[in-house]
Amino acid sequence: MGHEHHHHTPADAAEGNRKRLTLALVLTATYMIAEVIGGLAANSLALLADAGHMFSDAAALGLSLVAVLLAQRPATSQRTYGFHRAEILAALTNGAALLVLSVLITREAWERLSSPPEVQGALMLAVAFGGLAINFANLIVLSGGRNESLNVRGAWLHVMGDALGSVGAIAAGAGIYFFGWWWADPAASFVIAALVLYSAWGLVRETLDVLMQGVPKGISVDEVATALKELPGVLDAHDLHVWALTSGRNIATTHLVITADADHQSIIDAANRLLAERFTIEHATIQVEHDELANRCNPCSPTAAVG
């Protein structure tokens, strides 16, 4: 039997994500203070809801930044895969926080809808436009890492929800300023809450998939097994497991039954190349068994792979 481990550490991506998150955190925290002051001065729930979302953005960005730094720590004898799952835990925490925030905004908006208070539309418009500009800048900063990291994607979704919230606040401010629609403020808050809920649910679902060691999106276990069995000298592939350690770091373990005259190392090398190039699985543990050994041991249960 033979074993092979292939591992790739995307240090450049991690450093890029660290810089993106740091810059976004500074921008968000700075304008959050201005939006809180403006929301109180204008007596606008939509602005305060947006400021609350910005606060959650700042917390999410800070948490995501800490997670990136933790993920760069080397593996230890107690945590042999390192601290990469810290990013997934941060993403899950961000998603849960967004869910709670959407409930709080909805409750306050419902209370205000029955008795809309007077709101200063002009001030609300000015602050909301500033918030939109900051959020747009943050979206540009974070967009480079959102497709490669659930952690960064969670932070990006926070900012996207806040940007949409700023749009809602602008619309509500315009309605109040030009038409005297006081109800527009809580109505916009309902829209903000719905957008936050939608983005949060998708993020929580994806992070739970990773924590439950589900098969990563875009990978079919059946296709992987078929491709492995098509390699020269491979008769069968069984006990195949595919999961993600964190975003973009896919892992697989499998047992390959090979012909009696096949070379162990050649089979392992070919299988690793196939998994990396075709299925973006950068870390694979492969055990090979000769056909005679497999027949003699069947139905013995091989050692289970633990991720």
C-alpha positions as CSV (number, residue, x, y, z in Angstrom):
1,M,0.0,0.0,0.0
2,G,1.1,3.6,-0.6
3,H,0.1,7.0,0.6
4,E,0.7,10.4,-0.9
5,H,-0.2,13.9,0.4
6,H,-0.3,16.9,-1.8
7,H,-0.8,20.3,-0.1
8,H,-0.8,23.9,-1.4
9,T,-0.9,27.0,0.8
10,P,-2.3,30.1,-0.9
11,A,-0.2,32.6,1.1
12,D,-0.5,35.3,-1.5
13,A,-4.3,35.1,-1.5
14,A,-4.4,35.3,2.3
15,E,-2.1,38.3,2.4
16,G,-4.3,40.0,-0.2
17,N,-7.4,39.3,1.8
18,R,-5.8,40.7,4.9
19,K,-5.1,44.0,3.2
20,R,-8.6,44.2,1.7
21,L,-10.2,43.5,5.0
22,T,-8.0,46.1,6.9
23,L,-8.8,48.9,4.4
24,A,-12.6,48.1,4.4
25,L,-12.6,48.0,8.2
26,V,-11.0,51.5,8.4
27,L,-13.5,53.0,5.9
28,T,-16.5,51.3,7.5
29,A,-15.7,52.3,11.1
30,T,-15.0,55.9,10.2
31,Y,-18.3,56.5,8.4
32,M,-20.3,54.4,10.9
33,I,-19.8,57.1,13.5
34,A,-21.0,59.8,11.0
35,E,-24.1,57.8,10.2
36,V,-25.0,57.2,13.8
37,I,-24.8,61.0,14.5
38,G,-26.7,61.8,11.3
39,G,-29.4,59.2,12.1
40,L,-30.0,60.6,15.6
41,A,-30.0,64.2,14.3
42,A,-32.5,63.3,11.5
43,N,-34.6,61.0,13.7
44,S,-34.4,58.4,10.9
45,L,-34.8,54.6,11.6
46,A,-33.6,53.8,8.1
47,L,-30.3,55.7,8.8
48,L,-30.0,54.1,12.3
49,A,-30.7,50.7,10.8
50,D,-28.1,51.3,8.2
51,A,-25.7,52.5,10.9
52,G,-26.4,49.4,12.9
53,H,-25.7,47.4,9.8
54,M,-22.5,49.3,9.4
55,F,-21.6,48.5,13.0
56,S,-22.2,44.8,12.2
57,D,-20.0,45.3,9.1
58,A,-17.2,46.7,11.2
59,A,-17.5,43.8,13.6
60,A,-17.7,41.3,10.7
61,L,-14.7,42.8,9.0
62,G,-12.7,42.7,12.3
63,L,-13.7,39.1,12.9
64,S,-12.8,38.2,9.3
65,L,-9.5,39.9,9.7
66,V,-8.7,38.0,12.8
67,A,-9.7,34.7,11.1
68,V,-7.4,35.4,8.2
69,L,-4.5,36.0,10.6
70,L,-5.4,32.8,12.5
71,A,-5.6,30.8,9.3
72,Q,-2.0,31.7,8.5
73,R,-0.7,30.1,11.6
74,P,1.2,26.9,11.0
75,A,-0.3,23.5,11.9
76,T,0.5,22.0,15.3
77,S,0.6,18.5,16.7
78,Q,-2.9,19.1,18.2
79,R,-4.4,20.9,15.1
80,T,-2.7,19.0,12.2
81,Y,-4.7,20.9,9.6
82,G,-3.8,24.3,11.1
83,F,-6.4,27.0,11.8
84,H,-8.0,27.3,8.4
85,R,-11.5,26.6,9.8
86,A,-11.3,29.9,11.8
87,E,-12.4,31.6,8.6
88,I,-15.4,29.4,8.3
89,L,-16.4,30.0,11.9
90,A,-16.0,33.7,11.3
91,A,-18.3,33.5,8.2
92,L,-20.9,31.5,10.3
93,T,-20.8,34.1,13.0
94,N,-21.2,36.9,10.5
95,G,-24.2,35.1,9.0
96,A,-25.8,34.5,12.4
97,A,-25.3,38.2,13.3
98,L,-27.0,39.3,10.1
99,L,-30.0,37.1,10.9
100,V,-30.4,38.7,14.3
101,L,-29.9,42.2,12.9
102,S,-32.7,41.6,10.3
103,V,-35.1,40.6,13.1
104,L,-34.3,43.7,15.2
105,I,-34.7,46.0,12.2
106,T,-38.1,44.4,11.3
107,R,-39.4,44.8,14.8
108,E,-38.5,48.4,15.1
109,A,-39.8,49.2,11.7
110,W,-43.2,47.6,12.5
111,E,-43.5,49.8,15.6
112,R,-42.7,52.9,13.6
113,L,-45.0,52.0,10.8
114,S,-48.1,52.4,13.0
115,S,-47.0,55.9,14.1
116,P,-44.3,57.3,11.8
117,P,-42.2,60.0,13.5
118,E,-41.1,63.2,11.8
119,V,-37.9,62.7,9.9
120,Q,-35.5,65.3,8.5
121,G,-35.4,64.2,4.9
122,A,-32.6,66.5,3.7
123,L,-30.1,65.4,6.3
124,M,-31.2,61.8,5.8
125,L,-30.4,62.1,2.1
126,A,-27.0,63.6,2.6
127,V,-25.9,61.0,5.2
128,A,-27.3,58.1,3.1
129,F,-25.4,59.3,0.0
130,G,-22.2,59.4,2.0
131,G,-22.9,55.9,3.3
132,L,-23.5,54.6,-0.2
133,A,-20.2,56.0,-1.4
134,I,-18.3,54.3,1.4
135,N,-20.0,51.0,0.8
136,F,-19.3,51.2,-2.9
137,A,-15.6,51.7,-2.2
138,N,-15.7,48.7,0.2
139,L,-17.3,46.5,-2.4
140,I,-14.6,47.3,-4.8
141,V,-11.9,46.6,-2.2
142,L,-13.4,43.3,-1.2
143,S,-14.5,42.0,-4.6
144,G,-11.1,40.6,-5.4
145,G,-11.3,38.0,-2.6
146,R,-15.0,37.1,-2.4
147,N,-14.9,34.3,-4.9
148,E,-12.0,32.5,-3.2
149,S,-12.9,32.8,0.5
150,L,-16.2,32.3,2.3
151,N,-14.8,34.5,5.0
152,V,-14.3,37.4,2.7
153,R,-17.5,36.7,1.0
154,G,-19.3,37.0,4.3
155,A,-17.8,40.4,4.8
156,W,-18.6,41.4,1.2
157,L,-22.2,40.4,1.8
158,H,-22.4,42.5,4.9
159,V,-21.2,45.5,2.8
160,M,-23.5,44.7,-0.1
161,G,-26.5,44.6,2.3
162,D,-25.4,47.9,3.8
163,A,-25.0,49.4,0.3
164,L,-28.6,48.3,-0.6
165,G,-29.7,49.7,2.8
166,S,-28.1,53.1,1.8
167,V,-30.1,53.0,-1.4
168,G,-33.3,52.3,0.6
169,A,-32.4,55.2,2.9
170,I,-31.9,57.5,-0.1
171,A,-35.2,56.5,-1.6
172,A,-37.0,57.0,1.8
173,G,-35.2,60.4,2.3
174,A,-36.3,61.5,-1.1
175,G,-39.9,60.5,-0.4
176,I,-39.9,62.4,2.9
177,Y,-38.2,65.5,1.6
178,F,-40.2,65.9,-1.6
179,F,-43.6,64.4,-0.7
180,G,-43.8,64.3,3.1
181,W,-44.1,60.5,3.1
182,W,-43.1,59.8,6.7
183,W,-44.0,56.1,6.3
184,A,-41.2,55.8,3.8
185,D,-38.6,55.5,6.6
186,P,-40.0,52.4,8.2
187,A,-40.9,51.0,4.8
188,A,-37.3,51.3,3.6
189,S,-36.3,49.6,6.9
190,F,-38.4,46.6,6.0
191,V,-36.7,46.3,2.6
192,I,-33.3,46.6,4.3
193,A,-34.2,43.8,6.7
194,A,-35.4,41.5,3.9
195,L,-32.1,42.0,1.9
196,V,-30.0,41.3,5.0
197,L,-32.0,38.2,5.7
198,Y,-31.6,36.9,2.2
199,S,-27.8,37.4,2.1
200,A,-27.4,36.0,5.7
201,W,-29.3,32.8,5.0
202,G,-27.2,31.9,2.0
203,L,-24.0,32.5,3.9
204,V,-25.1,30.4,6.9
205,R,-26.1,27.6,4.6
206,E,-22.8,27.5,2.8
207,T,-20.7,27.6,6.0
208,L,-22.8,24.8,7.6
209,D,-22.1,22.7,4.4
210,V,-18.4,23.2,5.0
211,L,-18.6,22.4,8.7
212,M,-20.7,19.3,8.0
213,Q,-18.0,18.2,5.5
214,G,-20.3,18.3,2.5
215,V,-19.0,17.9,-1.0
216,P,-17.9,21.4,-2.3
217,K,-19.9,23.1,-4.9
218,G,-19.0,22.3,-8.5
219,I,-17.6,18.9,-7.6
220,S,-19.5,15.6,-8.2
221,V,-18.2,12.6,-6.3
222,D,-19.6,10.3,-9.0
223,E,-17.6,12.2,-11.7
224,V,-14.4,12.0,-9.5
225,A,-14.8,8.3,-9.1
226,T,-15.4,7.7,-12.8
227,A,-12.4,9.8,-13.7
228,L,-10.2,7.9,-11.3
229,K,-11.3,4.5,-12.6
230,E,-10.5,5.7,-16.1
231,L,-6.8,6.1,-15.2
232,P,-4.6,3.4,-16.8
233,G,-4.0,0.5,-14.3
234,V,-6.9,1.5,-12.0
235,L,-9.7,-1.1,-11.7
236,D,-11.9,0.5,-9.1
237,A,-12.1,3.5,-6.7
238,H,-13.9,3.2,-3.4
239,D,-14.2,4.8,0.0
240,L,-14.1,8.2,-1.8
241,H,-14.6,11.2,0.3
242,V,-14.4,14.9,-0.8
243,W,-14.8,17.9,1.4
244,A,-13.5,21.4,2.0
245,L,-11.2,22.4,4.8
246,T,-12.1,26.0,4.1
247,S,-13.0,28.0,1.0
248,G,-10.9,27.0,-1.9
249,R,-9.0,24.2,0.0
250,N,-10.6,21.0,-1.2
251,I,-9.6,17.6,0.2
252,A,-10.1,14.0,-0.9
253,T,-9.3,10.6,0.3
254,T,-9.8,7.4,-1.6
255,H,-8.7,3.7,-2.1
256,L,-7.8,2.7,-5.6
257,V,-7.7,-1.0,-6.7
258,I,-5.0,-1.4,-9.3
259,T,-3.8,-4.2,-11.6
260,A,-1.1,-6.6,-10.3
261,D,1.6,-5.2,-12.6
262,A,0.8,-1.5,-12.1
263,D,3.3,0.8,-10.4
264,H,2.1,2.3,-7.1
265,Q,3.8,5.6,-7.4
266,S,2.8,6.2,-11.0
267,I,-0.8,5.6,-10.1
268,I,-0.6,8.0,-7.2
269,D,1.1,10.7,-9.2
270,A,-1.5,10.4,-12.0
271,A,-4.4,10.5,-9.6
272,N,-3.1,13.6,-7.8
273,R,-2.6,15.4,-11.1
274,L,-6.1,14.5,-12.1
275,L,-7.7,15.6,-8.9
276,A,-5.8,18.9,-8.8
277,E,-6.2,19.9,-12.5
278,R,-9.7,18.7,-13.2
279,F,-11.4,19.0,-9.8
280,T,-9.4,21.6,-7.9
281,I,-8.6,19.2,-5.1
282,E,-5.2,20.3,-4.0
283,H,-4.8,17.9,-1.0
284,A,-5.4,14.2,-1.6
285,T,-4.6,11.1,0.4
286,I,-4.6,8.0,-1.8
287,Q,-4.2,4.4,-0.8
288,V,-3.6,1.8,-3.5
289,E,-4.4,-1.9,-3.4
290,H,-3.4,-4.6,-5.9
291,D,-6.3,-6.5,-7.4
292,E,-5.3,-9.8,-5.6
293,L,-5.1,-8.1,-2.2
294,A,-8.4,-6.4,-2.7
295,N,-10.1,-9.8,-3.6
296,R,-8.4,-11.5,-0.7
297,C,-9.4,-8.9,1.8
298,N,-12.9,-8.2,0.5
299,P,-15.2,-7.4,2.3
300,C,-12.6,-6.0,4.8
301,S,-13.3,-2.4,5.8
302,P,-10.3,-0.1,5.1
303,T,-9.2,2.4,7.6
304,A,-11.6,5.3,7.5
305,A,-10.3,8.7,6.5
306,V,-10.9,11.5,8.9
307,G,-10.8,15.1,7.7
